[in-house]
């Protein structure tokens, strides 16, 4: 606890949106700036995943917290599930994904049925690197694409279809 407080008091900025924009440019990622000032990037050639508008694309929001010492890569509104019949199977599937897939965390918002994916990365007092940025973005796209048919089957028919072995990248 003392270490964290000491770091907070020094007010070092780990990374900024300007730095992330430079990395996105360097890595060849297209992006836009949201009305809240966050960054939006994504992938438009998904093999399996189809968004809510029927397009093979995945949007990824990038936003900083804690004065730039914590970064989140969020894929909002991946799926929507407002039923009750397969909710337990969906929760079990999400828990298995959280356990087996490196970096990736699935989140469910019970208020509106939104299922989203997120990678959270504490940077503390260091700048985000291009390697870290690319790994987080490509891992999100790869794992969501690979898991899409399994999650859709759970949402439609119930059951847990997530493999029991670790999901590797």
LUMTOR-270810 format. One record per residue: residue number from 1; y, x, z of N, C-alpha, C in turn. Coordinates in nm, 2 decimals, padded with zeros to 4 digits, m for minus. Atoms other than C-alpha are relative to their C-alpha. Layout:
residues N
NODE, NUM, Y, X, Z, Y, X, Z, Y, X, Z;
...
end
This chain:
residues 169
NODE, 1, m00.12, 00.08, 00.00, 00.00, 00.00, 00.00, 00.13, 00.09, 00.00;
NODE, 2, m00.12, m00.09, 00.00, 00.24, 00.28, 00.08, 00.03, 00.06, m00.13;
NODE, 3, m00.02, m00.07, 00.13, 00.18, 00.45, m00.25, 00.07, m00.10, m00.10;
NODE, 4, m00.06, 00.10, 00.09, 00.27, 00.13, m00.44, 00.14, m00.03, 00.03;
NODE, 5, m00.14, 00.02, m00.04, 00.58, 00.07, m00.24, 00.09, 00.12, m00.03;
NODE, 6, m00.07, m00.12, 00.03, 00.69, 00.43, m00.28, 00.04, 00.00, m00.15;
NODE, 7, m00.02, 00.00, 00.14, 00.65, 00.39, m00.66, 00.10, m00.11, m00.04;
NODE, 8, m00.10, 00.11, 00.03, 00.84, 00.06, m00.66, 00.14, 00.04, 00.04;
NODE, 9, m00.14, m00.04, m00.04, 01.13, 00.21, m00.47, 00.06, 00.09, m00.09;
NODE, 10, m00.06, m00.09, 00.09, 01.17, 00.48, m00.72, 00.05, m00.06, m00.13;
NODE, 11, m00.04, 00.08, 00.12, 01.22, 00.22, m01.00, m00.02, 00.07, m00.13;
NODE, 12, 00.04, m00.07, 00.13, 01.06, 00.43, m01.27, m00.04, m00.11, m00.10;
NODE, 13, 00.04, 00.09, 00.10, 01.02, 00.24, m01.59, m00.11, 00.06, m00.08;
NODE, 14, 00.11, m00.05, 00.07, 00.68, 00.28, m01.73, 00.01, m00.01, m00.15;
NODE, 15, m00.02, 00.02, 00.14, 00.75, 00.13, m02.07, 00.10, m00.11, m00.02;
NODE, 16, m00.10, 00.11, 00.03, 00.99, m00.10, m02.25, m00.04, m00.06, m00.13;
NODE, 17, 00.03, 00.06, 00.13, 00.98, m00.34, m02.54, 00.04, 00.08, m00.11;
NODE, 18, m00.04, m00.09, 00.11, 01.17, m00.09, m02.75, m00.11, 00.10, m00.03;
NODE, 19, 00.11, m00.09, 00.02, 00.89, 00.16, m02.69, m00.12, m00.06, m00.07;
NODE, 20, 00.12, 00.07, 00.06, 00.62, m00.09, m02.78, 00.03, m00.03, m00.14;
NODE, 21, m00.04, 00.03, 00.14, 00.81, m00.19, m03.10, m00.02, 00.13, m00.08;
NODE, 22, 00.02, m00.13, 00.07, 00.81, 00.18, m03.20, m00.15, 00.03, m00.02;
NODE, 23, 00.15, m00.02, 00.01, 00.43, 00.20, m03.13, m00.06, m00.10, m00.10;
NODE, 24, 00.05, 00.10, 00.10, 00.37, m00.12, m03.33, 00.03, 00.05, m00.14;
NODE, 25, m00.04, m00.05, 00.13, 00.56, 00.02, m03.62, m00.08, 00.12, m00.04;
NODE, 26, 00.08, m00.12, 00.03, 00.38, 00.36, m03.60, m00.14, m00.04, m00.03;
NODE, 27, 00.14, 00.04, 00.03, 00.04, 00.18, m03.59, m00.01, m00.09, m00.11;
NODE, 28, 00.01, 00.09, 00.11, 00.13, m00.04, m03.88, m00.03, m00.15, 00.03;
NODE, 29, 00.01, 00.14, m00.04, 00.12, m00.37, m03.68, 00.13, m00.07, m00.03;
NODE, 30, m00.12, 00.09, 00.02, 00.35, m00.65, m03.79, 00.02, m00.08, 00.13;
NODE, 31, m00.03, 00.07, m00.13, 00.53, m00.83, m03.51, 00.13, m00.07, m00.02;
NODE, 32, m00.13, 00.07, m00.01, 00.81, m01.07, m03.43, 00.03, 00.00, 00.15;
NODE, 33, m00.05, 00.02, m00.14, 01.02, m01.13, m03.12, 00.01, m00.15, 00.03;
NODE, 34, 00.00, 00.14, m00.04, 00.97, m01.46, m02.94, 00.14, m00.04, 00.06;
NODE, 35, m00.13, 00.05, m00.05, 01.26, m01.67, m02.81, 00.01, 00.05, 00.15;
NODE, 36, m00.01, m00.05, m00.13, 01.17, m01.54, m02.46, 00.02, 00.15, 00.01;
NODE, 37, m00.01, m00.14, 00.01, 01.20, m01.18, m02.58, m00.13, 00.08, 00.01;
NODE, 38, 00.13, m00.07, 00.01, 00.83, m01.10, m02.58, m00.03, 00.03, m00.14;
NODE, 39, 00.04, m00.04, 00.14, 00.65, m00.95, m02.88, m00.12, m00.09, m00.04;
NODE, 40, 00.11, 00.08, 00.05, 00.41, m01.15, m03.10, m00.06, 00.08, m00.12;
NODE, 41, 00.07, m00.06, 00.11, 00.16, m00.98, m03.32, m00.13, m00.07, m00.02;
NODE, 42, 00.12, 00.07, 00.02, m00.18, m01.07, m03.45, m00.08, 00.06, m00.11;
NODE, 43, 00.09, m00.04, 00.11, m00.46, m01.05, m03.70, m00.02, m00.12, m00.08;
NODE, 44, 00.01, 00.11, 00.10, m00.49, m01.26, m04.01, m00.12, m00.01, m00.08;
NODE, 45, 00.12, 00.00, 00.08, m00.83, m01.19, m04.14, m00.12, 00.00, 00.09;
NODE, 46, 00.11, 00.01, m00.09, m01.07, m01.30, m03.87, m00.12, m00.05, m00.08;
NODE, 47, 00.12, 00.04, 00.07, m01.43, m01.34, m03.98, m00.06, m00.13, 00.05;
NODE, 48, 00.06, 00.12, m00.06, m01.54, m01.61, m03.74, 00.11, m00.09, 00.06;
NODE, 49, m00.10, 00.08, m00.07, m01.24, m01.73, m03.53, 00.09, m00.07, m00.09;
NODE, 50, m00.09, 00.08, 00.07, m01.04, m02.01, m03.67, 00.10, m00.06, 00.10;
NODE, 51, m00.10, 00.05, m00.10, m00.71, m02.12, m03.49, 00.00, m00.15, m00.01;
NODE, 52, 00.00, 00.15, m00.01, m00.62, m02.48, m03.41, 00.06, m00.06, m00.13;
NODE, 53, m00.05, 00.05, 00.12, m00.45, m02.51, m03.75, m00.10, 00.02, m00.12;
NODE, 54, 00.11, m00.03, 00.10, m00.78, m02.41, m03.93, 00.02, 00.13, m00.08;
NODE, 55, m00.02, m00.13, 00.06, m00.66, m02.06, m04.02, m00.08, 00.11, 00.07;
NODE, 56, 00.07, m00.11, m00.06, m00.86, m01.74, m03.97, 00.09, 00.11, 00.05;
NODE, 57, m00.10, m00.09, m00.06, m00.59, m01.58, m03.76, 00.00, m00.01, 00.15;
NODE, 58, m00.01, m00.01, m00.15, m00.53, m01.47, m03.40, 00.13, 00.05, 00.04;
NODE, 59, m00.13, m00.04, m00.05, m00.20, m01.45, m03.23, m00.01, 00.07, 00.13;
NODE, 60, 00.00, m00.08, m00.13, m00.14, m01.19, m02.95, 00.14, 00.01, 00.05;
NODE, 61, m00.13, m00.02, m00.07, 00.16, m01.21, m02.72, m00.01, 00.13, 00.09;
NODE, 62, m00.01, m00.12, m00.08, 00.26, m00.88, m02.56, 00.12, m00.02, 00.09;
NODE, 63, m00.11, 00.01, m00.09, 00.47, m00.90, m02.25, m00.01, 00.09, 00.12;
NODE, 64, m00.01, m00.09, m00.12, 00.58, m00.67, m01.97, 00.03, m00.08, 00.12;
NODE, 65, m00.03, 00.05, m00.14, 00.59, m00.75, m01.60, 00.03, 00.12, 00.09;
NODE, 66, m00.03, m00.10, m00.11, 00.70, m00.56, m01.29, 00.08, 00.12, m00.06;
NODE, 67, m00.09, m00.10, 00.05, 00.98, m00.38, m01.47, m00.06, 00.10, m00.09;
NODE, 68, 00.07, m00.08, 00.10, 00.75, m00.24, m01.74, m00.12, 00.08, 00.06;
NODE, 69, 00.11, m00.07, m00.05, 00.48, m00.11, m01.51, m00.13, m00.07, m00.01;
NODE, 70, 00.12, 00.08, 00.03, 00.23, m00.38, m01.61, 00.02, m00.07, m00.13;
NODE, 71, m00.01, 00.07, 00.13, 00.16, m00.51, m01.96, m00.12, m00.09, m00.02;
NODE, 72, 00.10, 00.10, 00.03, m00.03, m00.81, m02.07, m00.01, m00.03, m00.15;
NODE, 73, 00.03, 00.03, 00.14, m00.19, m00.88, m02.41, m00.07, m00.14, 00.01;
NODE, 74, 00.05, 00.14, m00.03, m00.25, m01.26, m02.42, m00.02, m00.07, m00.14;
NODE, 75, 00.03, 00.09, 00.11, m00.41, m01.48, m02.68, 00.00, m00.14, 00.05;
NODE, 76, m00.01, 00.13, m00.05, m00.29, m01.82, m02.59, m00.07, m00.11, m00.09;
NODE, 77, 00.06, 00.11, 00.07, m00.45, m02.15, m02.69, m00.11, 00.03, m00.09;
NODE, 78, 00.11, m00.03, 00.08, m00.77, m02.01, m02.82, m00.08, m00.12, m00.03;
NODE, 79, 00.08, 00.12, 00.01, m00.95, m02.33, m02.75, 00.07, m00.10, 00.10;
NODE, 80, m00.05, 00.10, m00.09, m00.87, m02.66, m02.58, m00.13, m00.08, 00.04;
NODE, 81, 00.11, 00.08, m00.04, m01.13, m02.84, m02.37, 00.05, m00.09, 00.12;
NODE, 82, m00.05, 00.09, m00.10, m01.03, m03.15, m02.18, m00.12, m00.09, 00.05;
NODE, 83, 00.11, 00.08, m00.05, m01.38, m03.30, m02.13, m00.05, 00.05, 00.13;
NODE, 84, 00.06, m00.04, m00.13, m01.59, m03.28, m01.82, m00.15, 00.03, m00.02;
NODE, 85, 00.14, m00.01, 00.02, m01.94, m03.28, m01.96, m00.05, 00.14, m00.01;
NODE, 86, 00.05, m00.14, 00.01, m01.97, m02.91, m02.05, 00.09, 00.10, 00.07;
NODE, 87, m00.09, m00.09, m00.07, m01.71, m02.77, m01.81, m00.07, 00.11, 00.07;
NODE, 88, 00.07, m00.10, m00.08, m01.96, m02.60, m01.59, m00.06, 00.11, m00.09;
NODE, 89, 00.05, m00.10, 00.09, m02.12, m02.43, m01.89, 00.11, 00.09, m00.06;
NODE, 90, m00.11, m00.07, 00.05, m01.78, m02.33, m02.02, 00.04, 00.11, 00.11;
NODE, 91, m00.04, m00.10, m00.11, m01.69, m02.17, m01.68, m00.10, 00.11, 00.01;
NODE, 92, 00.10, m00.11, m00.01, m02.02, m01.99, m01.66, 00.01, 00.10, m00.12;
NODE, 93, m00.02, m00.08, 00.12, m01.97, m01.86, m02.02, 00.12, 00.10, 00.02;
NODE, 94, m00.12, m00.09, m00.03, m01.62, m01.73, m01.92, m00.03, 00.10, 00.10;
NODE, 95, 00.03, m00.09, m00.10, m01.75, m01.57, m01.61, m00.09, 00.11, m00.06;
NODE, 96, 00.08, m00.10, 00.06, m02.02, m01.39, m01.81, 00.08, 00.09, m00.09;
NODE, 97, m00.08, m00.08, 00.09, m01.77, m01.27, m02.07, 00.09, 00.09, 00.09;
NODE, 98, m00.08, m00.09, m00.09, m01.55, m01.14, m01.78, m00.08, 00.11, 00.06;
NODE, 99, 00.08, m00.11, m00.06, m01.84, m00.95, m01.64, m00.05, 00.10, m00.10;
NODE, 100, 00.06, m00.09, 00.10, m01.99, m00.81, m01.96, 00.10, 00.07, m00.10;
NODE, 101, m00.09, m00.06, 00.10, m01.69, m00.74, m02.19, 00.10, 00.08, 00.07;
NODE, 102, m00.10, m00.09, m00.05, m01.48, m00.44, m02.11, 00.14, m00.05, m00.04;
NODE, 103, m00.14, 00.03, 00.01, m01.11, m00.51, m02.07, 00.03, m00.15, 00.00;
NODE, 104, m00.03, 00.14, 00.02, m01.13, m00.88, m02.17, m00.02, m00.09, 00.12;
NODE, 105, 00.02, 00.10, m00.10, m01.07, m01.16, m01.93, 00.03, m00.14, m00.06;
NODE, 106, m00.02, 00.14, 00.04, m01.10, m01.53, m02.01, 00.06, m00.08, 00.11;
NODE, 107, m00.07, 00.09, m00.09, m00.87, m01.78, m01.84, 00.00, m00.14, m00.04;
NODE, 108, 00.00, 00.15, 00.03, m00.89, m02.16, m01.82, 00.11, m00.06, 00.08;
NODE, 109, m00.10, 00.08, m00.07, m00.59, m02.38, m01.73, m00.05, m00.14, 00.00;
NODE, 110, 00.05, 00.14, m00.02, m00.73, m02.70, m01.59, 00.10, m00.11, m00.02;
NODE, 111, m00.10, 00.10, 00.02, m00.40, m02.87, m01.62, 00.01, m00.06, m00.14;
NODE, 112, 00.00, 00.05, 00.14, m00.41, m02.89, m02.00, m00.12, 00.04, m00.08;
NODE, 113, 00.12, m00.03, 00.07, m00.75, m02.76, m02.09, 00.00, 00.13, m00.09;
NODE, 114, m00.02, m00.12, 00.08, m00.62, m02.43, m02.25, m00.10, 00.11, 00.05;
NODE, 115, 00.08, m00.12, m00.03, m00.87, m02.15, m02.27, 00.07, 00.12, m00.08;
NODE, 116, m00.07, m00.12, 00.06, m00.71, m01.81, m02.34, m00.07, 00.13, 00.04;
NODE, 117, 00.05, m00.14, m00.03, m00.80, m01.44, m02.34, 00.12, 00.09, 00.03;
NODE, 118, m00.11, m00.09, m00.04, m00.60, m01.17, m02.18, m00.06, 00.14, 00.03;
NODE, 119, 00.03, m00.14, m00.05, m00.61, m00.79, m02.13, 00.12, 00.04, 00.08;
NODE, 120, m00.11, m00.04, m00.08, m00.40, m00.67, m01.84, m00.02, 00.15, 00.03;
NODE, 121, 00.00, m00.15, m00.01, m00.31, m00.30, m01.81, 00.11, 00.05, 00.09;
NODE, 122, m00.10, m00.06, m00.08, m00.13, m00.14, m01.52, 00.04, 00.14, m00.05;
NODE, 123, m00.05, m00.13, 00.05, 00.09, 00.14, m01.65, 00.06, 00.09, 00.11;
NODE, 124, m00.07, m00.06, m00.11, 00.27, 00.22, m01.32, 00.12, 00.09, m00.06;
NODE, 125, m00.11, m00.08, 00.04, 00.49, 00.52, m01.41, m00.02, 00.08, m00.13;
NODE, 126, 00.03, m00.07, 00.12, 00.36, 00.62, m01.75, 00.03, m00.09, m00.12;
NODE, 127, m00.03, 00.08, 00.12, 00.45, 00.51, m02.11, m00.13, m00.04, m00.06;
NODE, 128, 00.12, 00.04, 00.08, 00.20, 00.31, m02.31, m00.01, 00.09, m00.12;
NODE, 129, 00.02, m00.09, 00.12, 00.04, 00.52, m02.58, m00.05, m00.09, m00.12;
NODE, 130, 00.04, 00.07, 00.12, m00.04, 00.42, m02.94, m00.15, m00.03, 00.01;
NODE, 131, 00.14, 00.02, m00.01, m00.41, 00.47, m02.86, m00.03, m00.12, 00.10;
NODE, 132, 00.02, 00.11, m00.09, m00.39, 00.23, m02.56, 00.04, m00.14, m00.07;
NODE, 133, m00.04, 00.12, 00.06, m00.20, m00.03, m02.76, m00.10, m00.04, m00.11;
NODE, 134, 00.10, 00.04, 00.11, m00.44, m00.02, m03.06, m00.13, m00.04, 00.06;
NODE, 135, 00.12, 00.04, m00.06, m00.74, m00.03, m02.83, 00.00, m00.14, 00.06;
NODE, 136, m00.02, 00.13, m00.06, m00.61, m00.34, m02.65, 00.00, m00.11, m00.11;
NODE, 137, m00.01, 00.10, 00.11, m00.52, m00.52, m02.97, m00.13, m00.02, m00.08;
NODE, 138, 00.12, 00.01, 00.08, m00.83, m00.44, m03.17, m00.12, m00.05, 00.09;
NODE, 139, 00.11, 00.05, m00.08, m01.06, m00.51, m02.87, 00.01, m00.15, 00.01;
NODE, 140, m00.02, 00.15, m00.01, m00.91, m00.86, m02.83, m00.05, m00.06, m00.13;
NODE, 141, 00.04, 00.07, 00.13, m00.96, m00.94, m03.20, m00.15, 00.01, m00.02;
NODE, 142, 00.14, m00.02, 00.03, m01.31, m00.79, m03.22, m00.08, m00.09, 00.09;
NODE, 143, 00.08, 00.07, m00.10, m01.44, m00.96, m02.90, 00.02, m00.15, m00.02;
NODE, 144, m00.02, 00.14, 00.02, m01.28, m01.30, m02.97, m00.07, m00.05, m00.13;
NODE, 145, 00.07, 00.03, 00.13, m01.42, m01.29, m03.33, m00.15, m00.01, 00.03;
NODE, 146, 00.15, m00.01, m00.03, m01.77, m01.20, m03.20, m00.04, m00.12, 00.09;
NODE, 147, 00.04, 00.11, m00.10, m01.77, m01.46, m02.92, 00.03, m00.14, m00.05;
NODE, 148, m00.05, 00.14, 00.05, m01.61, m01.75, m03.12, m00.12, m00.09, m00.02;
NODE, 149, 00.11, 00.10, 00.03, m01.94, m01.91, m03.25, m00.07, m00.04, 00.13;
NODE, 150, 00.07, 00.03, m00.12, m02.09, m01.88, m02.90, 00.08, m00.10, 00.09;
NODE, 151, m00.08, 00.09, m00.08, m01.80, m02.04, m02.72, 00.02, m00.14, m00.07;
NODE, 152, m00.01, 00.13, 00.07, m01.76, m02.32, m02.99, m00.13, m00.08, 00.02;
NODE, 153, 00.13, 00.07, m00.03, m02.13, m02.40, m02.94, 00.00, m00.06, 00.14;
NODE, 154, m00.01, 00.05, m00.14, m02.07, m02.44, m02.57, 00.09, m00.12, 00.01;
NODE, 155, m00.10, 00.11, 00.00, m01.77, m02.66, m02.62, m00.05, m00.12, m00.07;
NODE, 156, 00.05, 00.11, 00.08, m01.95, m02.88, m02.87, m00.13, m00.06, 00.06;
NODE, 157, 00.13, 00.04, m00.03, m02.31, m02.89, m02.74, m00.04, 00.03, 00.15;
NODE, 158, 00.03, m00.04, m00.13, m02.30, m02.74, m02.39, m00.09, 00.12, 00.00;
NODE, 159, 00.09, m00.12, m00.01, m02.53, m02.46, m02.27, 00.09, 00.13, 00.01;
NODE, 160, m00.06, m00.13, m00.01, m02.45, m02.10, m02.21, m00.06, 00.09, m00.10;
NODE, 161, 00.06, m00.08, 00.11, m02.49, m01.88, m02.52, 00.05, 00.14, 00.00;
NODE, 162, m00.05, m00.13, m00.01, m02.32, m01.56, m02.41, m00.12, 00.10, 00.02;
NODE, 163, 00.11, m00.09, m00.02, m02.56, m01.26, m02.44, 00.00, 00.06, 00.14;
NODE, 164, 00.01, m00.05, m00.14, m02.68, m01.12, m02.11, 00.01, 00.15, 00.00;
NODE, 165, m00.02, m00.14, 00.00, m02.64, m00.76, m02.22, 00.15, 00.03, m00.02;
NODE, 166, m00.14, m00.02, 00.02, m02.30, m00.59, m02.22, 00.05, m00.01, m00.14;
NODE, 167, m00.06, 00.01, 00.13, m02.08, m00.66, m02.51, 00.09, 00.13, m00.02;
NODE, 168, m00.07, m00.13, 00.02, m01.97, m00.33, m02.65, 00.09, m00.01, m00.12;
NODE, 169, m00.09, m00.01, 00.10, m01.69, m00.24, m02.88, m00.03, 00.11, m00.10;
end
